[in-house]
């Protein structure tokens, strides 16, 4: 059993910053890529940023230069530092991780419950 628990969402004014955290727990053997997605009502969930186990990163064009993804492998935690926030960043942000547990020989995608980020203008 694996759980991803997110924290750090909230309400912020445009131009402000927030840092999201997502901690994975359970029977974890290995965590491969970890990432953040976001979704607004009526739209598909979209990739925001992803980081591999080796630290390589990739960002959506809309957040490049403003958001930074990082991870602490010892804590099984991924972070998303969001600077210069814009109203269009308002969404529910979901943590995602590709995890292999001790009872499987393959890895699976796991998702957090989502955390609301609201940016006021």
Beta strands, then each sheet from edge to edge (+ up, - down):
strand 1: 2-7
strand 2: 10-13
strand 3: 18-26
strand 4: 28-39
strand 5: 46-51
strand 6: 57-59
strand 7: 67-72
strand 8: 77-82
strand 9: 91-101
strand 10: 107-111
strand 11: 115-120
sheet 1: 1+ 3- 8+ 7-
sheet 2: 2+ 11+ 9- 4+ 5- 6+
sheet 3: 2+ 11+ 9- 10+
end
